[in-house]
Amino acid sequence: MDSKNQRERAERNPESFSEPNPKRVKVIDEVQKVNDLFDAVKFHVDNKRRPGMFILSGSTQFSQFLGIRESLTGRIGIIHLYPFNLSEIYQKAF
């Protein structure tokens, strides 16, 4: 959602934008920038009932972001990713 064109497309029609592909995982980065995408993802997950349809990523915790009505409770697994530390970047013990 860093692209203005993609963000505007998602804002105009979030259900169409988030339509899952049966053979691929739909990845949406910075999903919190278009709040209505959460409702659209919930709609697709509830209708298709196929685990692993989406990977949603962002730079904030979705559940704490104001304006997002849908928490996706029972439909989401959360993985917290942390930045690399120097030993990981340089593959050396510090």
N, C-alpha and C positions, 0 to 999 in steps of 0.2 A: 504494500500500500504506500510505498515511498513514491511511486510514480503517480503524478497528478492524474494522468489519463486513466490508469487502472482504478484509482480511488474514485474518480467520477463515475466510471462504469459500474463499480460496485455500489455506489450510493444510489444510482438510478434504478438498478434492478438487482438487489442482493441475492435473491433466490436463483436467478439465472446465472449470475456471476459465480455463485458457489455450487452450481450443479456438479455433482460428483461424476467422475468417469469410472465405469465399472471395472476397468482394467488398470487404473492408476490411482495413486494417492494424490489428493488435491492439497497443495501446500499454499498457505496464505500467510505471508510474513507481515508483521506490524498490523495484525488484524484489528487491534484496538482502535485504529484510526477510522474505522467504519463500524460504528456500534451495531447497526442493523444486520451485519454479517453473522453475529451470534444467533439471532433469531432464525436466520436463513439456514445456518448450519444445523441448528436444533431441528428444524423442519425436515431437512434431508436425512439426518440420522434417525429420527423417529419414523420416517416413512420407509427407509431402505433397510434399516437394522443390519448393516454390514460393518463390523468392526474395522477400524483402520482406514476409513474413507478420507479423513482429513488429518493434516498436521497444521496446527495453528501456532504461530510464534509471534512474539512481541517483546518489547522492551519494558513491559510493566506487568504486574500481576493482574490478570483479567478480573478476578473476583473483587479486587479493591478499587478498580477504575470506575469513577463516577460516570453515570450515563449508560452503563451496560446493564440491561435489565435481565439478561439470561446468563445464569452461572454455569449451565450445562451439567448440573449435578447429576451423577449417575451415568453420564455419557462421555466423560472426559477423564483422561489420565494426565497428570501434570509431572513434568520433568523439569527440575531447576538446573539450569546450566550456568556455570560460573566462568569468568574469564580465565584464560590461561595464566599460570604463574610462570616466573622466569625459568624454573627448572623444566617445565613442560615445553616452553618455547624453544629453549636451547638444548633440550634433552640431556641436561647435566644436573648433577646434584649440587645444590648450593648450600 
